[in-house]
Amino acid sequence: MRYKTLFLIFLFLLLLTGCNAAINMNGKVAGISSGRFVYQDGNLTSNYKADIDLVWMACEKSVTELKATGIQKERKISTGTIKAVIQDEKVVISVEYVDKDLTSVSVFVGVVGNNMASRLIHDKIIGNLAKN
């Protein structure tokens, strides 16, 4: 009963906060931005309705267009990671297969996470996906 009450309070508070919400639970920060992005512990995550190969290529192209240096790519069958430095900020882009034509992309910028910079990188990825 206690957990149901806490959940309802949490849900009510989430609805009151509007489109952008964040909560700190047990030292972990989680947030939702406009219903499309999830911000958790410095990672800005979004799901794309596209095949993992197309998303991976869009991420590679985005990193190149942002003039990244020190690019390190590690690709496996269902996951991949791109590490680079963009404008003196360390960037980690993680790509993960979720389902057929559904891929999750997580972007972490800097030491503790930069929501705005991560959002700009996601926008670049969305633009490159639209071109394909």
C-alpha positions as CSV (number, residue, x, y, z in Angstrom):
1,M,0.0,0.0,0.0
2,R,2.9,2.3,0.9
3,Y,4.5,1.9,-2.5
4,K,1.2,2.5,-4.4
5,T,0.8,5.8,-2.4
6,L,4.4,6.9,-3.2
7,F,3.9,6.0,-6.8
8,L,0.7,8.0,-7.1
9,I,2.3,11.0,-5.4
10,F,5.3,10.7,-7.8
11,L,2.9,10.5,-10.8
12,F,0.9,13.5,-9.6
13,L,4.1,15.5,-9.2
14,L,5.3,14.5,-12.6
15,L,2.0,15.7,-14.2
16,L,2.3,19.0,-12.3
17,T,5.7,19.8,-13.6
18,G,4.7,20.1,-17.3
19,C,6.8,19.0,-20.2
20,N,10.1,18.9,-18.5
21,A,10.6,17.0,-15.2
22,A,13.4,15.7,-13.1
23,I,13.6,13.7,-10.0
24,N,16.4,12.6,-7.7
25,M,16.0,9.1,-6.3
26,N,18.7,7.4,-4.3
27,G,21.4,9.7,-5.8
28,K,20.3,9.1,-9.4
29,V,18.8,11.8,-11.4
30,A,16.1,11.0,-14.0
31,G,14.1,13.3,-16.1
32,I,11.8,13.5,-19.1
33,S,12.0,16.3,-21.7
34,S,9.0,16.8,-24.0
35,G,8.1,13.1,-23.8
36,R,10.7,12.1,-26.4
37,F,14.0,12.3,-24.5
38,V,14.9,10.8,-21.2
39,Y,17.7,12.3,-19.2
40,Q,19.3,10.0,-16.6
41,D,22.6,10.4,-14.8
42,G,24.0,12.7,-17.5
43,N,22.8,10.6,-20.4
44,L,20.2,11.9,-22.8
45,T,18.5,8.9,-24.4
46,S,16.0,8.7,-27.2
47,N,14.5,6.0,-29.3
48,Y,14.5,6.2,-33.1
49,K,12.2,4.4,-35.4
50,A,14.9,3.2,-37.7
51,D,17.2,0.2,-38.2
52,I,20.3,0.1,-36.1
53,D,22.6,0.2,-39.2
54,L,20.9,3.5,-40.4
55,V,21.1,5.0,-36.9
56,W,24.8,4.0,-36.6
57,M,25.6,5.6,-39.9
58,A,23.8,8.8,-38.9
59,C,25.7,8.9,-35.6
60,E,29.0,8.5,-37.5
61,K,28.1,11.2,-39.9
62,S,27.0,13.5,-37.1
63,V,30.3,13.1,-35.3
64,T,32.2,13.8,-38.5
65,E,30.1,16.9,-39.3
66,L,30.7,18.3,-35.8
67,K,34.5,18.1,-36.5
68,A,35.2,15.6,-33.7
69,T,38.8,14.5,-33.0
70,G,40.1,11.3,-31.4
71,I,37.2,9.3,-32.7
72,Q,37.0,5.7,-31.4
73,K,34.3,3.4,-32.7
74,E,33.3,0.0,-31.3
75,R,30.5,-1.8,-33.1
76,K,29.0,-5.1,-32.3
77,I,25.9,-6.8,-33.7
78,S,23.3,-5.2,-31.5
79,T,25.3,-2.3,-29.8
80,G,27.9,0.2,-30.7
81,T,29.8,3.1,-29.0
82,I,31.4,6.1,-30.5
83,K,33.8,8.1,-28.3
84,A,35.2,11.4,-29.4
85,V,36.1,14.9,-28.4
86,I,34.0,17.8,-29.8
87,Q,35.0,21.3,-29.0
88,D,37.2,20.2,-26.0
89,E,34.3,18.1,-24.5
90,K,34.4,14.3,-24.3
91,V,31.4,12.8,-26.0
92,V,30.1,9.2,-25.7
93,I,27.4,8.0,-28.1
94,S,25.9,4.6,-27.3
95,V,23.6,2.9,-29.9
96,E,21.6,-0.1,-28.9
97,Y,19.2,-2.4,-30.8
98,V,15.7,-2.4,-29.1
99,D,13.5,-4.0,-31.7
100,K,13.1,-4.3,-35.5
101,D,13.1,-0.7,-36.7
102,L,13.6,0.7,-33.2
103,T,17.0,1.8,-31.9
104,S,18.0,3.6,-28.7
105,V,20.7,6.3,-28.7
106,S,22.3,7.7,-25.6
107,V,24.5,10.7,-25.6
108,F,26.8,11.8,-22.7
109,V,28.8,15.0,-23.0
110,G,31.5,16.2,-20.6
111,V,32.4,15.0,-17.2
112,V,29.0,15.1,-15.5
113,G,26.7,15.4,-18.6
114,N,25.6,18.4,-20.5
115,N,21.9,18.2,-21.4
116,M,22.0,21.1,-24.0
117,A,25.1,19.7,-25.8
118,S,23.6,16.2,-25.9
119,R,20.3,17.7,-27.3
120,L,22.3,19.4,-30.1
121,I,24.0,16.1,-31.0
122,H,20.6,14.3,-31.0
123,D,19.2,17.0,-33.3
124,K,22.2,16.4,-35.7
125,I,21.5,12.6,-35.6
126,I,17.8,13.3,-36.4
127,G,18.8,15.5,-39.3
128,N,21.1,12.8,-40.7
129,L,18.5,10.1,-40.3
130,A,16.0,12.3,-42.3
131,K,18.5,12.5,-45.2
132,N,18.7,8.7,-45.5
